[in-house]
Amino acid sequence: MTVVEEVRMRREAEFDALVREGQDRWLRLAHMITRDWHVARDAVQDALIGVHRGWARLPEGAARDAYLRRSVVNASLRQLRRRPKTLPLADESALPPAPGGDPADRVAAADEAWRLCAELGPVQRAAVVLRFHDDLTYADIAEVLGCPEATARSHVHRALGTLRQALEERS
């Protein structure tokens, strides 16, 4: 076996291991943005195809993780642009439970949160998911969305304002 073949096989093994390790996490991220499991799977697949093409040039460690997250978010947003503007209701079984309280109240609160998030635009929804689900800093959100940090803050701030206003109107 030549050195080139050895390197190629090692890179393929690294890529396969990365996909096995992160696919569930990326699928959940894509689902929170697209709100559709089938569209989320398509987005993750599109992202991984793109990442595989440039695999040899990707940095190691945290920079690679950030690149992968950004690829999944961008692929999710591309999928949303291609799809009709209507979104299905959230699958309640996939929602994480809220801490404490009556389970029926937790399901109702989670359902209400998903319905409100569905009213946000795709980029604002992505910003909120990255901020509150993935617990990213505004700088990291800006990097993932490919915008200045101030714009990332603005996306989150405006999304929260929209959500607050919608909650007040429904009360």
C-alpha positions in Angstrom: 0.0 0.0 0.0 1.3 3.4 -0.9 1.6 6.3 1.5 -1.1 8.2 -0.4 -3.5 5.3 0.0 -2.7 5.0 3.7 -3.4 8.7 4.3 -6.6 8.5 2.3 -7.8 5.4 4.3 -6.9 7.2 7.6 -8.8 10.3 6.6 -11.8 8.2 5.6 -11.8 6.4 8.9 -11.6 9.8 10.8 -14.5 11.1 8.8 -16.6 8.0 9.4 -15.9 8.2 13.2 -16.8 11.9 13.2 -20.1 11.2 11.5 -21.0 8.3 13.8 -20.1 10.5 16.8 -21.9 13.7 15.8 -24.8 12.7 13.6 -27.5 12.7 16.3 -26.4 16.1 17.6 -26.4 17.6 14.1 -29.8 16.1 13.3 -31.3 17.6 16.5 -29.8 21.0 15.6 -31.1 20.8 12.1 -34.5 19.7 13.3 -34.8 22.6 15.7 -34.1 25.0 12.8 -36.2 23.2 10.1 -38.9 21.7 12.4 -39.2 18.7 10.2 -37.2 15.5 10.7 -37.1 14.7 6.9 -35.8 18.1 6.0 -33.3 18.0 8.9 -31.9 14.7 7.6 -31.6 16.2 4.1 -29.8 19.2 5.6 -27.3 17.1 7.6 -26.6 14.9 4.6 -26.0 18.0 2.4 -23.7 19.4 5.1 -21.7 16.2 5.4 -21.3 15.9 1.6 -19.8 19.4 1.5 -17.6 18.7 4.5 -16.4 15.4 3.0 -15.3 17.2 -0.2 -12.9 19.5 1.8 -12.1 17.0 4.7 -8.3 17.1 4.0 -8.2 20.9 4.4 -10.3 21.2 7.6 -8.7 22.3 10.8 -8.6 20.0 13.9 -10.4 20.3 17.2 -12.8 23.1 18.1 -12.4 24.8 14.8 -13.6 21.7 13.0 -16.6 21.4 15.3 -17.5 25.1 14.6 -17.1 24.5 10.9 -19.4 21.4 11.0 -22.0 23.3 13.1 -22.0 26.2 10.6 -22.3 23.7 7.7 -25.4 22.1 9.3 -27.0 25.5 10.1 -26.3 26.8 6.5 -27.7 23.6 5.0 -30.8 23.8 7.2 -31.4 27.4 6.1 -30.9 26.4 2.4 -33.4 23.6 2.8 -35.9 26.0 4.3 -35.5 28.4 1.4 -36.3 25.5 -1.0 -39.3 24.4 0.9 -42.9 25.8 1.0 -43.3 28.5 3.6 -45.6 26.4 5.8 -44.0 24.4 8.6 -45.5 21.3 10.4 -46.3 21.4 14.1 -43.5 20.1 16.3 -43.4 16.5 17.2 -44.1 16.7 20.9 -42.4 13.4 21.7 -39.1 15.0 20.5 -39.3 18.0 22.8 -37.2 17.9 25.9 -39.3 18.1 29.1 -39.4 21.2 31.1 -38.0 20.8 34.7 -40.5 20.3 37.5 -44.3 20.7 37.6 -47.1 18.8 36.2 -46.2 16.8 33.0 -49.3 18.1 31.2 -48.2 21.7 31.9 -44.7 20.9 30.7 -46.0 19.5 27.4 -48.4 22.4 27.0 -45.5 24.9 27.7 -43.2 23.1 25.3 -45.8 23.0 22.6 -46.5 26.7 23.0 -42.8 27.5 22.8 -42.5 25.4 19.6 -45.6 27.1 18.1 -44.1 30.6 18.9 -40.7 29.7 17.5 -42.4 28.5 14.3 -43.5 32.1 13.7 -39.9 33.3 13.7 -38.0 33.7 10.4 -35.5 30.9 9.7 -32.4 33.0 10.6 -33.9 34.3 13.9 -35.0 30.7 14.8 -31.5 29.5 14.0 -30.0 32.2 16.2 -32.3 31.4 19.1 -31.6 27.7 18.8 -27.8 28.3 18.7 -28.1 30.6 21.7 -30.4 28.7 24.0 -30.2 25.1 22.9 -26.5 24.9 21.9 -25.6 27.6 24.5 -23.3 29.4 22.1 -21.9 32.9 22.7 -22.9 35.7 20.4 -19.5 35.6 18.8 -19.9 31.9 18.0 -23.4 32.5 16.7 -22.1 35.2 14.4 -19.4 32.8 13.1 -22.0 30.1 12.4 -24.4 32.4 10.7 -21.6 34.3 8.9 -22.5 37.7 10.1 -21.1 40.3 12.5 -21.5 39.7 16.2 -23.8 42.7 16.5 -26.1 41.2 13.9 -26.2 37.9 15.8 -27.1 39.8 18.9 -29.8 41.7 17.0 -31.2 38.4 15.6 -31.6 37.0 19.1 -32.9 40.2 20.6 -35.5 40.7 17.9 -36.5 37.1 18.1 -37.0 37.3 21.8 -39.0 40.5 21.4 -41.2 38.8 18.8 -41.7 35.9 21.2 -42.5 38.1 24.1 -45.0 40.1 22.1 -46.7 36.9 20.8 -46.9 35.6 24.4 -48.5 38.9 25.6 -51.0 38.8 22.7 -52.0 35.2 23.6 -52.5 36.0 27.3 
